[in-house]
């Protein structure tokens, strides 16, 4: 005795349920809804075969699941750009204001052995929303929360350096001068211990200006301060990215002049068609006075002057 069922190209063997007295089977629904035929084949103990057909209507019910946006923070070691960890964050305050060099804060519940000067990338829904450099990590005794104080990633160039090749600003471009300063002082300096071998710099525009570095004192200036000035005055922006190459992770920096798009606003006001103005002031509605009666003798009676219909 055997029983089988063929549905949507697949053959199933039903199971007999002793409690209900029926053969039961779980079918896999097709991906496309519609009318389908199920073919049942039964062979009895005498070898006789019986067949039956059953029409099954498949209705697909789509459920739209709205996923809550998730935010993750990646941490890279500043020495070799190796990945230290990736954690989901929910409590954070991001400030991207290079003019004031504002501080951002992130709180996590996991120790990932990060330290000051390490880089972070915060991604929301797989989109990068913040590049930063760790300024400080605080954790009170017995507290599971680690608070990261972050600065915008351009603070990695917060160093006083010697002014050199200033003529590049007028002859080639502001971007070229900045790239030259980064390459010479952060990538190819005589102190190989502090060189950032994983960093690559690309100049994507050339903005020539007849200007000089403004924050120079005794031939020394702060590179990060001048980079911020260039953003404010010449629309120079710094785009960062991390790329996985055959030589390991590389931190790329593109320096480019990106003039912000001007928004045209119609300042022509509509003519005034209806104008209401309400005046409010204090008024005297009742006056009580004394008067002289018959030769200056004061009459004890008083006269009340009532202002009606005010």
Rosetta blueprint (number, residue, H / E / L):
1 X L
2 X E
3 X E
4 X E
5 X E
6 X E
7 X E
8 X L
9 X L
10 X E
11 X E
12 X E
13 X L
14 X L
15 X E
16 X E
17 X E
18 X L
19 X L
20 X L
21 X L
22 X E
23 X E
24 X E
25 X L
26 X L
27 X L
28 X L
29 X L
30 X L
31 X L
32 X L
33 X L
34 X E
35 X E
36 X E
37 X E
38 X E
39 X E
40 X E
41 X E
42 X E
43 X E
44 X L
45 X L
46 X L
47 X L
48 X L
49 X E
50 X E
51 X E
52 X E
53 X E
54 X E
55 X E
56 X E
57 X E
58 X E
59 X L
60 X L
61 X L
62 X L
63 X L
64 X L
65 X L
66 X L
67 X L
68 X L
69 X L
70 X L
71 X E
72 X E
73 X E
74 X E
75 X E
76 X E
77 X L
78 X L
79 X L
80 X L
81 X L
82 X L
83 X E
84 X E
85 X E
86 X E
87 X E
88 X E
89 X E
90 X L
91 X E
92 X E
93 X E
94 X L
95 X L
96 X L
97 X L
98 X L
99 X L
100 X L
101 X L
102 X L
103 X L
104 X E
105 X E
106 X E
107 X E
108 X E
109 X L
110 X L
111 X L
112 X L
113 X L
114 X L
115 X L
116 X L
117 X L
118 X L
119 X E
120 X E
121 X E
122 X E
123 X E
124 X E
125 X L
126 X L
127 X E
128 X E
129 X E
130 X E
131 X E
132 X E
133 X E
134 X E
135 X E
136 X E
137 X E
138 X E
139 X L
140 X L
141 X L
142 X L
143 X L
144 X L
145 X L
146 X E
147 X E
148 X E
149 X E
150 X E
151 X E
152 X E
153 X H
154 X H
155 X H
156 X H
157 X H
158 X L
159 X L
160 X E
161 X E
162 X E
163 X L
164 X L
165 X L
166 X L
167 X L
168 X H
169 X H
170 X H
171 X H
172 X L
173 X L
174 X H
175 X H
176 X H
177 X H
178 X H
179 X H
180 X H
181 X H
182 X H
183 X H
184 X H
185 X H
186 X H
187 X H
188 X L
189 X L
190 X L
191 X L
192 X L
193 X L
194 X L
195 X L
196 X L
197 X L
198 X L
199 X E
200 X E
201 X E
202 X E
203 X E
204 X L
205 X L
206 X L
207 X L
208 X L
209 X L
210 X L
211 X L
212 X L
213 X L
214 X L
215 X L
216 X L
217 X E
218 X L
219 X L
220 X E
221 X E
222 X E
223 X H
224 X H
225 X H
226 X H
227 X H
228 X H
229 X H
230 X H
231 X H
232 X H
233 X H
234 X H
235 X L
236 X E
237 X E
238 X E
239 X E
240 X E
241 X E
242 X E
243 X E
244 X E
245 X E
246 X L
247 X L
248 X E
249 X E
250 X E
251 X E
252 X E
253 X E
254 X E
255 X E
256 X E
257 X E
258 X L
259 X L
260 X L
261 X L
262 X L
263 X L
264 X L
265 X L
266 X L
267 X L
268 X L
269 X L
270 X L
271 X L
272 X L
273 X L
274 X L
275 X L
276 X L
277 X L
278 X L
279 X L
280 X L
281 X L
282 X L
283 X L
284 X L
285 X L
286 X E
287 X E
288 X E
289 X E
290 X L
291 X L
292 X E
293 X E
294 X L
295 X L
296 X L
297 X E
298 X E
299 X L
300 X L
301 X L
302 X L
303 X E
304 X E
305 X E
306 X E
307 X L
308 X L
309 X L
310 X L
